[in-house]
Amino acid sequence: MNTYLALQSITRALHTPALHQTLRRSPHVAQLRHSSKYSKVIKNEKIPHDIVRVVDSETDRLAPAVSLKALLASIDKEQEDVYLVSTVPVPVVKVMNKREVYEKKKVLKAQAKSTLKRNVQKEAQMSWTSAPADLAHKMKKMREDLEKGYKVDLVLTIKRGSLPTLPTPKEMNARLDEILNQFADVAKEWKAREVRKTAAVLSLQGRSSSSVEETEET
């Protein structure tokens, strides 16, 4: 059994509650768990400590103090890295699989991209009597934005300078339902629609970002 495997065995048998609580509160641990910028975390030979304690990736339990040099010699450097995750009250490191770190970075990058998409909000305006060509153009642009995962508020109102027969609230909702059905494959309503005396607002959210959200939650 090599040095690191021995450390893992000891790790599962030992637990220091006070240090464990400090470790859980450490901003360095939070950075390692949640940051996509792993390249900025201190690791391997760049760790400025001769003696460290290894925290188990699954249990957060600590092994006894060990020489950093011996620890680095015991791991498979082609597949693993040693990360410094805390220095208070003692230097604590975590051995992580490079592939797992890479996959985590990909997930975090996708989450960041999804968040940006969810925060992009567009607005499209049409009148109740829009010409077919104008309507088709705006619907096409809306679809493009929704396919990107953006939010789009569609505002239907009276065309300036005209005095059309106003649709009733029932007719307004029917029109909004008709539009919603046209985008059912790429979007959904993300908040309650507004129906006023002369205007209505349909708030749509592209499904591409919500599908990423659902993946994150599972």
Backbone as JSON, one array per atom type, in Angstrom:
{
  "sequence": "MNTYLALQSITRALHTPALHQTLRRSPHVAQLRHSSKYSKVIKNEKIPHDIVRVVDSETDRLAPAVSLKALLASIDKEQEDVYLVSTVPVPVVKVMNKREVYEKKKVLKAQAKSTLKRNVQKEAQMSWTSAPADLAHKMKKMREDLEKGYKVDLVLTIKRGSLPTLPTPKEMNARLDEILNQFADVAKEWKAREVRKTAAVLSLQGRSSSSVEETEET",
  "N": [[0.86, -1.2, 0.0], [0.71, 2.15, -0.96], [1.97, 5.4, 0.12], [-0.07, 7.38, -0.07], [-2.46, 5.86, -0.26], [-2.39, 4.71, 2.22], [-2.77, 6.97, 3.78], [-5.38, 7.58, 3.06], [-6.76, 5.47, 4.25], [-6.31, 5.98, 6.96], [-7.56, 8.42, 7.11], [-10.31, 7.86, 6.92], [-10.76, 6.83, 9.38], [-10.25, 8.75, 11.23], [-11.23, 11.88, 12.68], [-11.43, 15.33, 13.17], [-13.37, 17.39, 14.86], [-13.4, 20.28, 15.47], [-11.47, 21.34, 13.72], [-12.51, 20.42, 11.37], [-14.92, 21.9, 11.2], [-13.86, 24.46, 10.91], [-12.59, 24.14, 8.49], [-14.75, 23.71, 6.75], [-15.86, 26.23, 6.75], [-13.98, 27.68, 5.47], [-12.91, 30.08, 3.05], [-11.23, 29.24, 1.07], [-11.83, 26.57, 0.64], [-14.44, 26.86, -0.28], [-13.86, 28.22, -2.63], [-12.51, 26.26, -4.08], [-14.5, 24.37, -4.38], [-16.51, 25.7, -5.79], [-15.49, 27.51, -7.67], [-14.61, 28.1, -11.09], [-12.09, 28.65, -11.8], [-9.69, 26.94, -11.58], [-7.04, 27.01, -12.26], [-5.96, 29.13, -10.91], [-5.79, 28.38, -8.33], [-3.66, 27.4, -5.7], [-1.4, 24.77, -6.15], [0.15, 21.48, -6.03], [3.7, 21.5, -6.37], [3.83, 24.22, -5.94], [2.67, 24.81, -3.58], [3.24, 26.42, -0.59], [4.2, 25.02, 1.78], [5.75, 22.74, 3.97], [4.79, 20.69, 5.55], [1.66, 19.13, 5.6], [-1.92, 18.53, 5.91], [-4.12, 16.06, 4.75], [-7.3, 16.3, 3.32], [-10.13, 14.29, 3.06], [-11.84, 13.77, 0.01], [-14.47, 12.89, -0.07], [-15.5, 12.62, 2.54], [-14.58, 14.79, 4.0], [-12.93, 14.46, 6.12], [-9.9, 14.59, 8.05], [-6.55, 13.49, 7.52], [-3.59, 12.44, 9.37], [-0.75, 14.7, 9.85], [1.5, 15.14, 7.12], [4.41, 14.9, 5.07], [4.64, 17.21, 2.44], [6.21, 16.75, 0.24], [6.48, 13.95, 0.29], [3.83, 13.25, -0.09], [3.31, 14.24, -2.67], [5.01, 12.59, -4.06], [3.7, 10.23, -3.84], [1.36, 10.23, -5.33], [-0.39, 9.74, -8.47], [0.81, 11.59, -10.85], [0.02, 12.08, -13.41], [-2.68, 11.82, -13.4], [-3.67, 13.04, -11.13], [-3.85, 15.93, -8.93], [-2.57, 17.96, -6.27], [-4.23, 20.12, -4.22], [-4.11, 23.2, -2.45], [-6.27, 23.96, 0.08], [-6.83, 25.21, 2.46], [-5.34, 27.23, 5.02], [-5.59, 27.73, 7.65], [-6.55, 26.28, 10.68], [-4.22, 24.95, 10.16], [-2.07, 24.0, 7.37], [-4.0, 22.63, 4.83], [-4.68, 20.18, 2.42], [-6.05, 18.88, -0.66], [-6.42, 15.98, -2.58], [-7.08, 15.7, -5.92], [-8.74, 14.34, -8.74], [-7.65, 14.89, -12.02], [-9.26, 14.72, -14.28], [-11.82, 14.84, -13.17], [-11.77, 17.43, -12.14], [-11.55, 18.87, -14.51], [-14.01, 18.2, -15.73], [-15.7, 19.36, -13.87], [-15.08, 22.05, -14.22], [-16.13, 22.4, -16.77], [-18.87, 22.07, -16.27], [-19.33, 24.22, -14.52], [-18.72, 26.32, -16.23], [-20.76, 26.04, -18.1], [-22.92, 26.56, -16.42], [-22.43, 29.24, -15.76], [-22.69, 30.39, -18.27], [-25.34, 29.8, -18.79], [-26.55, 31.31, -16.79], [-25.95, 33.89, -17.64], [-27.45, 33.95, -19.99], [-30.03, 33.72, -18.96], [-30.24, 36.16, -17.82], [-30.39, 37.93, -19.88], [-32.6, 40.04, -21.4], [-35.07, 40.72, -23.72], [-37.2, 42.82, -25.78], [-40.13, 42.8, -27.69], [-42.3, 44.49, -29.88], [-45.59, 44.69, -31.06], [-48.53, 45.46, -32.95], [-52.08, 45.04, -32.5], [-53.04, 44.86, -35.0], [-50.97, 44.25, -36.75], [-49.22, 44.09, -39.87], [-49.0, 41.16, -41.96], [-46.35, 40.66, -43.01], [-44.68, 42.21, -41.35], [-45.3, 41.09, -38.93], [-44.37, 38.45, -39.31], [-41.62, 38.89, -39.55], [-40.91, 39.92, -37.0], [-41.65, 37.81, -35.38], [-39.87, 35.88, -36.23], [-37.44, 36.98, -35.38], [-37.91, 36.94, -32.63], [-37.99, 34.16, -32.18], [-35.34, 33.47, -32.74], [-34.01, 34.75, -30.62], [-35.17, 33.45, -28.42], [-34.36, 30.85, -28.85], [-31.75, 31.07, -28.14], [-31.96, 31.11, -25.47], [-32.78, 33.41, -24.22], [-34.8, 35.86, -22.45], [-37.89, 37.12, -23.54], [-40.03, 39.79, -23.79], [-43.11, 40.18, -25.12], [-44.94, 42.74, -26.4], [-48.13, 43.64, -27.07], [-50.07, 46.02, -28.61], [-52.02, 49.04, -29.33], [-51.76, 50.27, -32.58], [-50.03, 53.2, -33.29], [-51.8, 56.12, -34.15], [-53.95, 54.88, -35.26], [-57.34, 53.73, -34.99], [-58.43, 51.1, -34.1], [-60.9, 48.5, -33.66], [-61.08, 47.59, -30.41], [-59.76, 44.58, -29.04], [-61.42, 42.26, -26.88], [-60.72, 41.37, -23.41], [-60.82, 38.56, -23.34], [-60.38, 37.92, -26.02], [-57.86, 39.0, -26.3], [-56.33, 37.3, -24.63], [-56.7, 34.93, -25.99], [-55.32, 35.48, -28.33], [-52.74, 35.75, -27.3], [-52.35, 33.15, -26.39], [-52.31, 31.84, -28.82], [-49.95, 32.85, -29.94], [-48.11, 31.96, -28.04], [-48.3, 29.19, -28.44], [-47.03, 28.96, -30.88], [-44.42, 29.18, -30.18], [-43.96, 27.09, -28.54], [-42.16, 24.98, -28.7], [-39.69, 26.05, -28.16], [-39.84, 27.8, -26.03], [-41.28, 29.04, -22.92], [-43.82, 30.47, -20.8], [-42.58, 32.65, -18.35], [-43.42, 34.32, -16.39], [-46.45, 35.69, -15.02], [-48.81, 36.72, -17.46], [-49.67, 40.02, -18.63], [-52.66, 41.71, -19.0], [-54.17, 44.44, -20.22], [-56.25, 47.37, -20.67], [-55.88, 48.3, -23.34], [-53.65, 46.96, -24.14], [-51.33, 44.15, -24.01], [-49.03, 41.94, -22.37], [-46.76, 39.41, -23.0], [-44.65, 37.27, -21.45], [-41.84, 35.51, -22.22], [-39.57, 32.73, -21.88], [-36.61, 31.38, -23.07], [-36.23, 27.91, -23.71], [-33.77, 26.64, -23.74], [-32.01, 27.61, -21.75], [-33.48, 26.98, -19.47], [-33.45, 24.23, -19.58], [-30.82, 23.67, -19.03], [-30.78, 24.58, -16.44], [-32.46, 22.69, -15.2], [-30.86, 20.46, -15.5], [-28.76, 21.13, -13.83], [-29.98, 20.99, -11.36], [-30.55, 18.33, -10.99]],
  "CA": [[0.0, 0.0, 0.0], [1.57, 3.32, -1.02], [1.75, 6.4, 1.19], [-1.36, 8.06, -0.18], [-3.53, 4.92, 0.09], [-2.36, 4.58, 3.68], [-3.39, 8.18, 4.3], [-6.83, 7.47, 2.86], [-7.29, 4.55, 5.25], [-6.31, 6.68, 8.24], [-8.53, 9.5, 6.99], [-11.67, 7.36, 7.18], [-10.88, 6.45, 10.79], [-10.01, 9.92, 12.09], [-12.03, 13.08, 12.4], [-11.22, 16.38, 14.17], [-14.56, 18.25, 14.69], [-13.13, 21.72, 15.44], [-10.78, 21.67, 12.47], [-13.47, 20.14, 10.3], [-15.82, 23.04, 11.09], [-13.08, 25.57, 10.35], [-12.36, 23.83, 7.08], [-15.99, 23.89, 6.01], [-16.12, 27.66, 6.63], [-12.87, 28.33, 4.79], [-13.18, 30.58, 1.71], [-10.44, 28.48, 0.11], [-12.62, 25.38, 0.31], [-15.54, 27.31, -1.13], [-13.33, 28.54, -3.95], [-12.2, 25.03, -4.78], [-15.73, 23.67, -4.71], [-17.43, 26.44, -6.63], [-14.86, 28.34, -8.7], [-14.17, 27.43, -12.31], [-10.73, 29.09, -12.08], [-8.81, 26.05, -10.87], [-5.66, 27.34, -12.57], [-5.51, 30.15, -9.97], [-5.67, 27.77, -7.01], [-2.29, 26.92, -5.46], [-1.39, 23.32, -6.18], [1.38, 20.72, -6.21], [4.95, 22.04, -5.85], [3.69, 25.64, -5.62], [2.14, 24.93, -2.22], [4.38, 26.9, 0.21], [4.22, 24.4, 3.11], [6.46, 21.45, 3.97], [3.94, 19.7, 6.21], [0.24, 19.4, 5.33], [-2.87, 17.47, 6.24], [-4.95, 15.75, 3.59], [-8.72, 16.16, 3.6], [-10.77, 13.32, 2.18], [-12.78, 14.44, -0.9], [-15.84, 12.43, 0.13], [-15.96, 12.77, 3.93], [-14.01, 16.01, 4.59], [-12.14, 14.13, 7.31], [-8.48, 14.88, 7.9], [-5.53, 12.51, 7.87], [-2.5, 13.05, 10.14], [0.2, 15.52, 9.11], [2.39, 14.38, 6.25], [5.3, 15.73, 4.27], [4.11, 17.51, 1.11], [7.08, 16.08, -0.73], [6.12, 12.53, 0.28], [2.49, 13.14, -0.67], [3.42, 14.43, -4.12], [5.68, 11.41, -4.61], [2.82, 9.06, -3.76], [0.19, 10.3, -6.22], [-0.19, 9.59, -9.92], [0.8, 12.99, -11.3], [-0.65, 12.18, -14.71], [-4.12, 11.8, -13.19], [-4.07, 13.74, -9.91], [-3.17, 17.12, -8.46], [-2.78, 18.29, -4.86], [-4.66, 21.52, -4.1], [-4.16, 23.83, -1.13], [-7.63, 24.44, 0.28], [-6.93, 26.01, 3.68], [-4.08, 27.4, 5.76], [-5.96, 28.01, 9.03], [-5.41, 26.58, 11.56], [-3.02, 24.28, 9.63], [-2.19, 23.8, 5.92], [-4.81, 21.48, 4.47], [-4.69, 19.97, 0.98], [-6.97, 17.86, -1.17], [-5.97, 15.32, -3.8], [-8.22, 15.66, -6.82], [-8.55, 13.76, -10.06], [-7.6, 15.95, -13.03], [-10.43, 14.6, -15.15], [-12.98, 15.34, -12.43], [-11.65, 18.89, -12.09], [-11.86, 19.35, -15.86], [-15.45, 18.08, -15.94], [-16.34, 20.36, -13.01], [-14.91, 23.34, -14.89], [-17.08, 22.45, -17.88], [-20.2, 22.28, -15.71], [-19.39, 25.59, -14.01], [-18.75, 27.21, -17.39], [-22.12, 25.96, -18.65], [-23.8, 27.25, -15.49], [-22.21, 30.67, -15.92], [-23.26, 30.77, -19.56], [-26.79, 29.74, -18.64], [-26.95, 32.46, -15.98], [-25.9, 35.07, -18.5], [-28.59, 33.89, -20.89], [-31.25, 33.99, -18.21], [-30.28, 37.57, -17.46], [-30.59, 38.75, -21.08], [-34.04, 40.25, -21.6], [-35.38, 41.5, -24.92], [-38.6, 43.22, -25.89], [-40.66, 42.9, -29.06], [-43.57, 45.2, -29.88], [-46.46, 44.5, -32.21], [-49.89, 45.98, -32.74], [-53.12, 44.02, -32.72], [-53.35, 44.82, -36.44], [-49.71, 44.23, -37.5], [-49.25, 43.49, -41.2], [-48.41, 39.82, -41.95], [-44.9, 40.68, -43.24], [-44.06, 42.75, -40.14], [-45.52, 40.08, -37.89], [-43.47, 37.33, -39.58], [-40.25, 39.33, -39.26], [-40.7, 40.03, -35.56], [-41.76, 36.47, -34.81], [-38.61, 35.21, -36.56], [-36.42, 37.51, -34.47], [-38.22, 36.41, -31.31], [-37.59, 32.76, -32.14], [-33.88, 33.45, -32.66], [-33.62, 35.11, -29.25], [-35.63, 32.41, -27.51], [-33.51, 29.67, -29.06], [-30.51, 31.34, -27.41], [-32.25, 31.04, -24.04], [-33.08, 34.73, -23.69], [-36.17, 36.22, -22.1], [-38.45, 38.09, -24.48], [-41.35, 40.32, -23.46], [-43.85, 40.59, -26.31], [-45.95, 43.75, -26.06], [-49.15, 43.84, -28.11], [-50.78, 47.25, -28.27], [-52.68, 49.73, -30.44], [-50.86, 50.95, -33.5], [-50.16, 54.64, -33.16], [-52.48, 56.79, -35.25], [-55.11, 54.12, -35.75], [-58.41, 53.53, -34.01], [-59.06, 49.81, -34.4], [-61.82, 47.98, -32.66], [-60.25, 46.94, -29.4], [-60.14, 43.22, -28.67], [-61.83, 42.08, -25.5], [-59.71, 40.62, -22.66], [-60.86, 37.16, -23.76], [-59.75, 37.85, -27.33], [-56.44, 39.24, -26.07], [-55.72, 36.07, -24.11], [-56.72, 33.94, -27.06], [-54.22, 35.84, -29.22], [-51.5, 35.43, -26.61], [-52.24, 31.69, -26.41], [-51.94, 31.47, -30.19], [-48.53, 33.17, -30.1], [-47.37, 31.04, -27.17], [-48.26, 27.88, -29.09], [-46.06, 29.01, -31.97], [-43.08, 29.09, -29.61], [-43.99, 26.05, -27.5], [-41.0, 24.09, -28.82], [-38.46, 26.7, -27.74], [-40.02, 28.73, -24.92], [-42.44, 28.92, -22.02], [-44.07, 31.69, -20.02], [-41.83, 32.61, -17.11], [-44.16, 35.04, -15.36], [-47.85, 35.89, -15.4], [-49.03, 37.71, -18.51], [-50.41, 41.22, -18.25], [-53.69, 42.09, -19.97], [-54.72, 45.74, -19.82], [-57.38, 47.84, -21.49], [-55.53, 48.38, -24.76], [-52.4, 46.26, -24.42], [-51.05, 42.91, -23.28], [-47.61, 41.58, -22.36], [-46.49, 37.98, -22.88], [-43.24, 37.12, -21.06], [-41.36, 34.18, -22.59], [-38.21, 32.35, -21.51], [-36.1, 30.32, -23.92], [-36.1, 26.64, -23.01], [-32.39, 26.15, -23.71], [-31.43, 27.91, -20.46], [-34.19, 26.26, -18.42], [-33.04, 22.83, -19.62], [-29.56, 23.62, -18.3], [-31.16, 24.74, -15.02], [-32.98, 21.42, -14.73], [-29.71, 19.55, -15.4], [-27.99, 21.51, -12.65], [-30.71, 20.62, -10.14], [-30.62, 16.88, -10.85]],
  "C": [[0.89, 1.24, 0.0], [1.17, 4.34, 0.04], [0.37, 7.03, 1.14], [-2.53, 7.16, 0.17], [-3.58, 4.72, 1.6], [-3.03, 5.79, 4.33], [-4.9, 8.12, 4.17], [-7.45, 6.57, 3.91], [-7.37, 5.23, 6.62], [-7.38, 7.76, 8.25], [-9.92, 9.03, 7.36], [-11.87, 6.99, 8.64], [-10.78, 7.63, 11.73], [-10.88, 11.08, 11.69], [-11.8, 14.08, 13.53], [-12.33, 17.41, 14.03], [-14.24, 19.73, 14.58], [-12.47, 22.12, 14.13], [-11.69, 21.45, 11.28], [-14.43, 21.32, 10.08], [-15.11, 24.24, 10.49], [-12.88, 25.38, 8.86], [-13.6, 24.08, 6.24], [-16.3, 25.37, 5.8], [-15.06, 28.38, 5.81], [-13.25, 28.81, 3.4], [-12.4, 29.83, 0.66], [-11.17, 27.22, -0.31], [-13.76, 25.76, -0.61], [-15.05, 27.61, -2.53], [-13.07, 27.28, -4.74], [-13.46, 24.31, -5.22], [-16.53, 24.38, -5.79], [-16.79, 27.26, -7.74], [-14.46, 27.52, -9.89], [-12.71, 27.75, -12.59], [-9.73, 28.24, -11.29], [-7.34, 26.41, -11.11], [-5.1, 28.37, -11.59], [-5.39, 29.61, -8.56], [-4.25, 27.24, -6.87], [-2.29, 25.39, -5.39], [0.03, 22.77, -6.36], [2.61, 21.41, -5.61], [4.87, 23.52, -5.46], [3.1, 25.87, -4.23], [3.3, 25.28, -1.28], [4.43, 26.33, 1.63], [4.9, 23.04, 3.01], [5.6, 20.34, 4.53], [2.48, 20.1, 6.01], [-0.6, 18.27, 5.88], [-3.8, 17.29, 5.05], [-6.4, 15.6, 4.02], [-9.33, 15.21, 2.58], [-11.83, 14.01, 1.32], [-14.23, 14.07, -0.62], [-16.36, 12.76, 1.54], [-15.55, 14.08, 4.58], [-13.24, 15.73, 5.87], [-10.65, 14.29, 7.01], [-7.6, 13.71, 8.31], [-4.45, 13.2, 8.71], [-1.56, 13.85, 9.23], [1.16, 14.64, 8.32], [3.26, 15.36, 5.48], [4.68, 15.95, 2.89], [4.92, 16.78, 0.05], [6.72, 14.6, -0.85], [4.75, 12.32, -0.36], [2.55, 13.27, -2.19], [4.08, 13.22, -4.78], [4.76, 10.2, -4.67], [1.65, 9.07, -4.75], [0.59, 10.03, -7.66], [-0.31, 10.98, -10.54], [0.17, 13.16, -12.68], [-2.17, 12.29, -14.54], [-4.58, 12.65, -12.0], [-3.24, 14.98, -9.66], [-3.48, 17.29, -6.97], [-3.08, 19.78, -4.77], [-4.59, 21.98, -2.65], [-5.54, 24.43, -0.94], [-7.8, 25.26, 1.56], [-5.55, 26.13, 4.32], [-4.33, 27.63, 7.24], [-6.85, 26.89, 9.55], [-4.12, 25.89, 11.11], [-3.18, 24.18, 8.11], [-2.94, 22.51, 5.61], [-4.85, 21.39, 2.94], [-5.71, 18.9, 0.61], [-6.41, 17.29, -2.46], [-7.19, 15.16, -4.7], [-7.83, 15.09, -8.18], [-8.63, 14.85, -11.13], [-8.82, 15.91, -13.94], [-11.68, 15.14, -14.47], [-12.96, 16.86, -12.34], [-12.02, 19.5, -13.43], [-13.37, 19.32, -16.12], [-16.2, 19.11, -15.09], [-16.24, 21.74, -13.64], [-15.9, 23.49, -16.03], [-18.49, 22.73, -17.38], [-20.34, 23.72, -15.23], [-19.44, 26.6, -15.15], [-20.14, 27.24, -18.01], [-23.11, 26.69, -17.75], [-23.67, 28.76, -15.62], [-22.84, 31.18, -17.22], [-24.79, 30.8, -19.48], [-27.31, 30.93, -17.84], [-26.96, 33.74, -16.8], [-27.1, 35.11, -19.43], [-29.88, 34.23, -20.18], [-31.39, 35.47, -17.87], [-30.45, 38.49, -18.67], [-32.1, 38.85, -21.33], [-34.27, 41.19, -22.79], [-36.86, 41.9, -24.88], [-38.97, 43.33, -27.37], [-42.03, 43.58, -28.97], [-44.32, 44.97, -31.19], [-47.79, 45.17, -31.91], [-50.87, 44.84, -32.98], [-53.44, 43.87, -34.21], [-52.08, 44.83, -37.28], [-49.89, 43.55, -38.86], [-48.56, 42.13, -41.15], [-46.89, 39.82, -42.11], [-44.17, 41.16, -41.99], [-44.15, 41.74, -39.01], [-44.53, 38.92, -38.07], [-42.03, 37.68, -39.23], [-39.98, 39.36, -37.76], [-40.79, 38.66, -34.87], [-40.47, 35.68, -35.06], [-37.51, 35.67, -35.62], [-36.65, 37.01, -33.05], [-37.75, 34.98, -31.17], [-36.06, 32.65, -32.0], [-33.4, 33.75, -31.24], [-34.01, 34.02, -28.25], [-34.8, 31.15, -27.65], [-32.16, 29.83, -28.37], [-30.71, 31.28, -25.9], [-32.6, 32.37, -23.42], [-34.54, 34.82, -23.21], [-36.65, 37.26, -23.09], [-39.84, 38.49, -23.99], [-42.0, 40.81, -24.75], [-44.97, 41.54, -25.87], [-46.87, 43.94, -27.26], [-49.99, 45.05, -27.71], [-51.44, 47.85, -29.5], [-51.63, 50.4, -31.32], [-51.12, 52.45, -33.44], [-50.83, 55.26, -34.4], [-53.67, 56.05, -35.8], [-56.12, 53.96, -34.62], [-59.13, 52.22, -34.33], [-60.09, 49.46, -33.34], [-61.01, 47.19, -31.65], [-60.7, 45.51, -29.14], [-60.56, 43.17, -27.2], [-60.71, 41.34, -24.75], [-59.66, 39.14, -23.06], [-60.15, 36.99, -25.09], [-58.24, 38.1, -27.22], [-55.73, 37.97, -25.6], [-55.68, 34.97, -25.16], [-55.57, 34.19, -28.03], [-52.87, 35.5, -28.6], [-51.27, 33.91, -26.59], [-51.78, 31.2, -27.79], [-50.45, 31.71, -30.43], [-47.68, 32.21, -29.26], [-47.23, 29.67, -27.82], [-47.24, 27.83, -30.23], [-44.62, 28.87, -31.47], [-42.97, 27.97, -28.58], [-42.77, 25.14, -27.53], [-39.71, 24.72, -28.31], [-38.61, 27.58, -26.5], [-41.22, 28.38, -24.07], [-42.64, 30.26, -21.34], [-43.31, 31.59, -18.7], [-42.43, 33.49, -16.04], [-45.56, 35.33, -15.91], [-47.97, 36.98, -16.47], [-49.84, 38.9, -17.97], [-51.41, 41.55, -19.36], [-54.36, 43.37, -19.46], [-55.85, 46.13, -20.78], [-57.05, 47.83, -22.97], [-54.3, 47.56, -25.13], [-52.28, 44.98, -23.59], [-49.57, 42.6, -23.39], [-47.49, 40.08, -22.11], [-45.0, 37.83, -22.61], [-42.78, 35.68, -21.3], [-39.91, 33.98, -22.16], [-37.77, 31.21, -22.42], [-35.85, 29.04, -23.14], [-34.66, 26.16, -22.9], [-31.75, 26.42, -22.36], [-32.15, 27.17, -19.35], [-33.82, 24.8, -18.4], [-31.71, 22.66, -18.91], [-29.83, 23.72, -16.81], [-31.6, 23.41, -14.45], [-31.85, 20.43, -14.57], [-28.91, 19.84, -14.15], [-28.66, 21.01, -11.38], [-30.73, 19.13, -9.92], [-29.33, 16.3, -10.32]]
}
